[in-house]
Every structure is written in structure tokens, then in C-alpha cells.
């Protein structure tokens, strides 16, 4: 975009002008007209009910969905009913499902008060528990974890509602002879994080989750290997490009946070070098690549004096965390995350929004927990910034998602007046099972529903779609799956982001602990 628009700053934030110029963003800043983050939070949590597999509860709010996958695991003699469909199809992939639950749990751990103030805590807990209940089922013995239900290849040949599925529901597992350290590690992280969430609310359930998490970590560490070598069917969909070492470090840090056990912290310290924790300088954080999240979590430990004995290694983790933060802020020298002309972080063509939501969450946690705890500025090669600037950038990404972008479109489905109407989602694109209980076959869905130009009959409220291309263009077409398909791990980090931004809006732009005012609205203008 050639026109950079205009900047209007609140008088107490002169340094923000420098930061926004460094970021190369085009904003008009004002308090008036801020987005309704509470509504965005509510809608985000509703999305997970649309993705449920299994027998739906009586309090199911997404009424166009019905029971599905009720025989999952039957062929293998195990109960694998439940869990989440990851996106617009009907395979249950264990690795992204576990990462989704980890991020939902982290959102609740860091921002429980904010979520509770909106009345959404019960829905957040239900979203987490729907996943962890499934993981308990999937972890059938200390060294067996069911990795996947369904086959992506056959599933993609069909366009059906989940209630009509005729595709393979074969289940795949990892065990001692067919290891999956990455899957075991991420599932351990999810259950450990969830155990913290339920510690006071449901102590027995919390203990059960922690028991499974510890067993899974031991399994993943003892029998090492990438899960996509054991379950080759997953390679084309959720292959483990980063390997398993990041997931084992990730799990160790979550187990340390859940238990305060020295063993798990020592694991993350002793393997910091050989597992890449203090070696990899990242520019992305995702269901596959956990290093940036590990580095931010390790940085948080520096705020506790009792970990001083590990200070040297933790500082190395922090250095790599700050490389990631600075790269998102466009303040590194030569290794920054790309961004669109409208200011959106841009990592990949396919489902780019997953990297945006996860980055926004990590930057927010780092600002709230590390910068606030140390009362320091973030020193990047391109300049120093404080909490206000970091949070302003987080807000710019959230606002882009909600509609402050060149398309004037919310990429959070169901939010605002303009949002994607033809989401690449089988269940949403076909008449609801509750309205029409007649069977819709595999090819019938493609023939009668997939190619329709009309909007989907059902709205997947709260889904964060893949989003625009590198020039901020977005084509709302059902077949444009790179842009119009949504995934559970896209939305999960936004639960924390929206909760925190809602609180900041309620404080009239004042950050905690007397930090200077920063603008509550960063809006794109052509």
C-alpha cells in the first residue's frame, strides 16, 4: 500500500510513534470505536463446540451439529469417541489437537481473572476438558497413545457432514516399537497444563491428568522417535518437521510448572543445548515448532529468584525468546517476520493466521510476565521498546483479525458485519443434520454443496480462517482452502489475547502497574 495513512497518538505515548514507524505499520490510533473483545472471546470459545466429535452434551450451543464418530476405535477394540476435528474435515489428528488444548489451558492459566469476568470461564473449561477427556481415552497404557482416527486421504475424497461419515475410521497408535516422542510430548504438555487449570476446580481430575502427563513424558523420552515415521498416514497433513526434541523440552517445562519438580526443570536445563532450546532462533511458533514457546516459558522462570542457580541457561533461553519477539516487531537485523502491506505478520501462504494468533499470544505473555516482572525494556538490534509498544503491536494484530485491514473484513467468522461466508468446512457448508436427517453421500456433498456459490447454510462462529495472502487479498471461496479453512489451533491462542485486550480496554488504555497509556485502537485506513 503506497498511502501510509495517518498517525494520531495519545499524548502520553510519544515513543509509540517511533515503534510503529519501525514496524512499518499504517495506523490511525484512537480510543473511540474499539472492538468488542468480550464478544470476540465469547465467539472464539463457541467455535470449539462446532468442532466436537462424539456424543454431544445436552448443553451443546452449536445446534446445527449432532452426534458423530460414535464408533471411533471400535475396529481396534478401544473407545476413542470424542475429541475434536482439527479443521474442515473429520480426521482426529492427535498432535494439533493436543497443541490446541495446551494453548487453551495456557490462556486460562495466564488470564483466568479476565476470562472469568466475562462469564466465559465454564465454557473455557468445557473446551479444555472435551480435549483432555479424549486424551485419557487415547492413552490406553503407559506406553500406548492413539495418534489419529480417520484417514486424511479417504476423508478428503468425500464432502459429507460428520453425522453422515462413510469414510475410514481406522485408528493409529504409537508404542514402544513404533515411537512418537513428539506426539507423546505435546499430549503430556496439554495434560500437564490442563492439570494446572483444574487443580482447584476439580482436584481429582487434575491429579488424573498429571498422572497421564508424567507417564506420557516418560514414554516419549524413553522410546524416542518422530511419530510420523510410525504413523505414515499423517505425513501429508501434520508431519513432524521440527522433530521431537522441542516437544520433550516443552513437556518438561509444563510438567515443572505443574509439579514444581526439580527433575523436569533440570531436564530442560541439561538438554537446553543438545535439544536446541538455546540454539534455535525462531521466527514462528506453531503446532509443530514449539521452540519460541519454550523460550518464553523458560524466560518466565527468571522472575523467580529460586531458579537463580540455573540463571545462565535461562538467560540463554531468554535471549532466543527475545530474538523471536524482536523478529515479530521488525526490530531484528535481517531476520524479521515478513508482513503484509496492511501490517499483518506473514509466515506462510497456507493458513497464515495460525502464526499470527500464536505470535500475538506469546508477545502478550512476554510483555505481561517477563517485561513487567523485570521492569526492563526489550532491547532489540533495531531499538528498545517497552511493554506499551509490545502490547500495541499485539493489539494491531488482533484488530487486523477483527476487521482493521484492507479488506475491511473480520477473519474471525461471525464477528462484525463482514466475515467469510464460504468457509471450507464440510459440516457448515451442508444443510444441518437437525434440519434434514436424510443421508448425504460422499460424492453427493461435492455435487450438491461444495461448488455452490451461496454462503454456507451454517455459520462456524469463532473460527479463525487461514486469512489473506501476502498482499492482504482474500477470496471468500469454499474451494480456496488455504485462505478459508479454519483450524482449532488458530483460535485457541486468541482466547487469552481477547481476554487481556478486553481488560485493557476496560482500564481506558492503562496497563497494569502504572505503565503509561497506550492507544486502544489501531485501525487500518486506505
N, C-alpha and C positions, 0 to 999 in steps of 0.2 A: 504494500500500500504506500503510495507516494505521500499522501497527506498524513502528517503525524498527529493531526487533531490539536487539542489544546490541553494545558495542564492548569488546574486550579487547586491550590493546596490550602489546607487549614494552616493558620499562622504558626502553630507550634511545631510544625514538622518540616523545617527547611531542608534537612538532609534527605528527605524522601525524593525531592526533585533530582538530586544527584543520582540516587539509586535507580529511579525509573529511567533516567537517561541512559545509565549504564546498562539497564536491562533491555533497552531498545523497544520499550512498550509505548503504545499510543493510548493515553487515558485522559478522560475528564473526571476529576475526583470531587465528590461532594457527598455529604451525609444524606441528603434527601433522596428518596426513592430506592433505598437499599432493598436487596432481595429478601424475601421471606424465608430465612434459613430454617426456621422451625418447620415450615411446610415442606421444604426440601428434605429435611430429616425424616419427617413422617412418611413421605413418599418413598424415600430410599429403603426404609425398613419394610414397607409394604411389598416391595419387589421380591423379597425372598420368599414370600408366600406364593408368588406366581411360579417360582422355580421348584417348589416342593415335589418330591416323588413319594409314593407310598399312599397310605390311607390318611386322608386329610381330616383334621380335627373339626369338631362342631363349631369352633370359633374362627374358622377359616374366613378371612375377609375378602380374598380374591375369589369371587363367586363364579367366575367363568371357568375355573379349574375344578376337576373332580379327581377321584382316586385313580392311581396309575401305578404300574410296576409292582403289582401285588404278588407276583410270583418270582421276583428277583432273588436269585440264589437257589431257587428250588432244584434246578438241574444239578447243582453241585452239593446239595444237601445242607445248605446253610441259609439262614434268614438274613437277606440283605435288602429287605423292604425299607424304604425311607431314603433320607439324604436329599441331595439337590441335583437337578440337571444343571450343568455348568452354564449353558447358553441357550441358543435357539433350537437345540436338538435334544435327544433323550438319552444320551450316554451319561453315566455317572463316573466321572474321572476323579480318582482319589486325590491326586496332587493339587489341582486347583481348588477342589472343594475344601481341602484342609487349609490352604492358604487363605481362602475366604473366611473361614472360621477364626483363624489366627488374627486376621485384621479386624474382624468384628469384635473379638474379645479385647484386642488392644485398644480399640476405640472406647469400649466401655471402661476399661481399666483407667485410662488417662482422663476420660471426660464423663465419668458416671454422673457427677452432680449436674452437669449441663443437660445430659440426656434425661435424667430423672425430672428435671424442672419442666420439661415439655410433656411429661406424662407418657413418654415412649419407652421407658425402661423395660416394662414387661414384654413389649414387642421385640426389643433388642435381645433380651434373654431367650425368648422363644426362638428367635432366628439362630442364635448360637446353639441352643440345645437341640434343635432339629438336626444340626450337623453332628454334634457330639454323640447323640443317641445312635446315629448311624455308625460312627467310628467304633463305638463299643461293640456293636454287632459285627463289624468288619474285622475286628481284632479277635479272632476266634481262639487263639492260643498265643503264648508268649512270642513265638517265632512265626506266626502266620498272620498276614494282613491282606485282606482282599482289596485289590488295587483299582478295579474297574468293573462295571456292569454294563453290558452292551458292547457293540462293535461299531466303531465310528464309520467304517466303510459301508456296511449294510445299512446303518442308520441313515446315512446321507443319500442313499438311493430312494428313500421314502420321504414323503411330506405328509405327515399324519399328526393328529392330536396325540398327546401322551396317553390319553384314555383309550385310544384305538390301536396302540402299538402292535405290530405284527413282526417287527424286526427281532434279531437275535438278542437274547438277554443273558448270554453266556457271561459268567463271571471269571475274573482272572486274579491270581494271588501272587504274592511274594512270600518266600520262606527261606529256610537255611540253604537249600540247594539252588534257589532262584532269588537272590537277594534284591533288595530295593531300599538302600540306605537313605536315599533322598525322600522317598515316599514315607518311610518309617520316621525319618527325622521331622518332616513337616507335620505329619499327623501327631507326633509327640509334642511338637511346639503348640499345635492347636489345642490339644487336650490339656497341656500344662497351663496355657494362657486362660483357657476356659475354667480351669480349676480355681484360678485366682478370682475370676468373676463370680463363681458360685460359692466361694469359701464361707461367707457369712450368710448368704441367702439359702444355701442348701448344702450344709457341711458334708453330709453323707455322699451326695453326688459329686461334690468337689474331690473328696478322697478317692472315689472310684476313678474319676478322670485322671487324677495324679498317678494312681497305680498303673493305669494303662500307659500313660505318658512315659513313666520310668521304664516299663517293660519294653516299649517300642524303641526308646532310645538305646537301651542295651542291645536289643535285637539289631538295630541299624548299625551300631558301632561294631558289633562282634562279627556280623556277616556283611561285609562291605561290597557294594556294587551298585551301579545305576539300575533303577527299576525298569527303564525302557529296554534294557538288554534281556530282562526276564519276561517282560510283557511287551513283545514287539508290536502288538496291535496299537500301542499308544504312541509310537514313534512319530507318526504323521500329524499328531494332534497336540500332545503335550510331552514331547521328548525332553529329556533332561540335558540340556545343552551345558549348563554350568556344572554338571556332575553332582556328587552327593556331599562334598565337604562343607559347602555353605549351609546345607540343611542340618548337618550334625552340629556345627557351631551355633546355629540358630536355635536348635532344640536345647542345647546345653545352656544357653543364656536364658531361655524361657523356663527351663527346669530350675535354674538357680533362682530366678525371680519368684518361682512358685514355692520353693523349699528353703531358700536362703542357705542351701547346702554348698559347702566349700568345694566338694568334688566337682560339681558342674562348672563352677567358676574356674577352677584350676584347669579343667578340660579346655575351656575357651581361651585361657591364657597360654597354656602349654602348647596348644595346637594353632595358636594365632598365626605363626609363620608358615608352618608346613601345610596348613589347610587354606591359606590365602586370606585370612581375615584381616591381616595388616599389610597385605601385599597388593590386593586388587584395589585399584582406584576406579570407582564405578561412576557411570552416568545413567544408570537405570536401576529400578527396584521393581521386582515382579514376582509372579508365582514361581518362576524358575530361578531367578537370580536374587539371592537374599542378602548379598554382602552389604549393601548400603543399610539395610535394616539392622543387621548385626552390628555394624559400626556405630549406628545411632544408639542402639541399646547399650553397647559397651561404654559409650560416652556418658550415658546416664549414671553409670556406676561411679564415675569420678566425683559425683556430687556427694558421695558417702565417704566420710573420712576413713571408715574401717577397711576400705579397699585400697588404702594407700600403699600397701606392700606390693600391689600389682600396678601401681601408678604408671610406671614406664610403659608397659604394654598397653594399658588402657589409653594412654595419651597417643600411642601409635594408632589405635583404633579410631580415636577422635580425629586425628589428622586425616585419615581416609574418609571419615564421615563428613568432614568439612570440605574435602575435595568434591564430594557429591553435592553438598549444599551449594557450594560456590559455582559448580557447573550448572546447576539449575538457575542460579541467579545471574548467569552470564558474566561471572567475575573471575573465571579461571583464565589462564593464558593458553589458548589453543585447544582446550578440551571441554568446551561447553556443550550443553544440550542445545540442539537446534530449536528454533521456534518459528512459528508461522508469522506472517506479516501482522496478524492481529494479536500476537503476543502469547500464543499457546505453546507450551512445551511440545516438541515434536521428536519422537524417537523412531517410530516405525509406521509404515503405511497401514498395516493391518492392526485394527483395534488399538489405535494410539492412546485413547483415553485411559486405558488401564495404567499407563505410565504417568499420566497427569494426576490422577486421583491418588496414586500411591506416593508420588513426589510431594503433593500438597500435604499429605498426612505426615510424612517424615520431616518436612521442613517445619511444620507446626509443632510437632513433638520436640524437635531440637530447640526451637525458639522458646517453648514453654518450660522445658525441663533442663536443658543444658545452658543456654544463654542466660536464662533467668536465674538459674542456680549459681552460676559463676559470676554473674553481674559483669560479664565481659561482652565486647563486641566480637563479631565474626570477622576475622582477618583473612581476606581472600587476596590472591595476587592482583586482582583488579581494583581493590579498595576494601575498606572496612564498612560493615553495616551493623546496625543494632537490631533488636527484636522488632521494632516498629516496621523497619524495612522488610524484614523476612516475612512478617505476618501480612504486610501489604501485598507482597508477591503471592503468598498463599491465597489471599482473597481475590487477587486478579485471576488466578486460575479457576477458582470456584465460580467467580462471576462469569467468566467466559463460558463455563459449562452451563450456567443457568440462563444465558441469553445475551451477555455483553460481548458480542462477537460480530464479525462482518455479515453473517447470515441472519442476525437478529433471531436466532433460534436457540431454544433450550435443548441441550443434548441429554438432559435428564427427562425421560419420557413422562408425560403427564404434568409437567411443571410449566406454568405460564401458558400464554395463548398460542405459542408456536413451538412445536416439537415434532420429532419424527413420527409419522403416521403409518409407515410401512416397515416396521421393524422386522428384521429377518428372524422370525420366531414362529415355529410351527403352530403351537397352541394358540397364540394370539391372532394368527392370520386366518384361522378357520373358525367357522361358527362354533360357539361354545357347546360343549357336550351337554350342559344342563339345558340348553335350548333345543338341541337336536341330538337325540341319543341314537340315531341311526348310524351304522358303521360307515366310516370314510376310509377307503382303502389306500394303499401305499401310493399308487400312481394317480388315484382319483384326486388326492390332495394337490399334486402337481398340476393336473389337468384343470381343475376347477377353482383352485385357490391361490396357488403360488404366483401365477402370472397376472392375477387381477390388478388393475390399476387403482382400484378403490382402496381407501385406507383399511387397515386391519379392523375386523369387527370387535376385537378385544384390545384394550389398551394395557400394555405391560408397564403400569405405573412404577416409577422409581428406577427403571432400567437405565443405565448409562451406556449409550451406544458407542460404537467404535470412534465416531466423530469425524471431523473434517480432514481434508488432505493438507499437504504442506503449504497450500495457498489459501487455506481457510474455506475451500469449497466443499459442499456437502450435497450429495444426491440421494434424496429420500426414495430409494427403490428397494423393494424386497430382495431382489437378487444381488444387490450391492452389499454383500455380507461383510466386506472389510470395513464398511462405514456404518451399516445399520444393524449389525448383530451386537447384542449386549451380553455381558458375562457377569457372573456373581462377584468376581474379584474386582471388577470395575467399580461397583457400587460400594463394596464393603468399607474401604477407607473413608468414603465420604460421610459415613455415619459420625465419625469423630470430627471431621472437618466442619460439617454443618453445625454440629453441636457447639463447637468452640466459637465459630463465627457468629452464631446466634447470641451467645453470651457477650461477645464484644459489641455487637450491635446494641444490646440492652444496656451496656455501660456507656453508651453515647460516644463510642470510639476510644475509650480509655483502656489501655492494657492494665493487667494486674501490676501490683507493686509500684504504682506511681510512674510507669513508663509514659512518656509523652504521648499526646494524642496522635492518632494516625487515621487516615481517611477511611470511611466506612463504605465508600462506593468507588469502584474503579470501572468505568464503563467505556466501552469502545465507541468511537464515533468515526464515521466515514469522512 
